[in-house]
Amino acid sequence: MKLHLTAIATVAALAVGIAFAQTAAAPAGLKLRAAVRQRILKKLNLTDAQKAQAKTINQQAKTAAEPLREQLQQNRQSLATAVKSNDAAQIQSLAAAQGALQGQILAIRATAQAKFYAILTPDQQATAAQMQQKVQQLLQGLKAL
């Protein structure tokens, strides 16, 4: 059951990430993720109502995560300064803060994934699980390289 939920969460993460990855100057990795998400959404054959709900879910998650992403960026800059000045205490403090911020963003994404999963029909959920298995197999194949 836990594996099933993890699989669904990953597929939903791919879907939710569409909003995060669609920028004109996105790096190649983000463009690839966006393409994969688009393919997954197409294969799920979402209704217009589901697409609208998914868009709302994505926008809410993006809006909620934006201030945290800005804090992460500021924190990374402060961490770089602490590293250059060899301030071990500051490094530890900033690293802990960075982890907490990343955890908050993960919680936002997971909540969005759960909301997205909830709007899927049982058939769509099954399709999502199958696609997730394929993604996991592909990732394991890449790790073996």
Buried (B, 14 or more C-beta within 10 A) or exposed (E): EEEEEEBBBBBBBBBBBBBBBBEEEBEEEBEEBBEBBBEBBEEBEBEEEBEEBBEEBBEBBBEBBEEBEEBBEEBEEBBEEBEEEEBEEBBEBBEEBBEEBEEBBEEBBBBBBBBBBEBBEEEBBEBBBEBBBEBBEEEEEEEEE
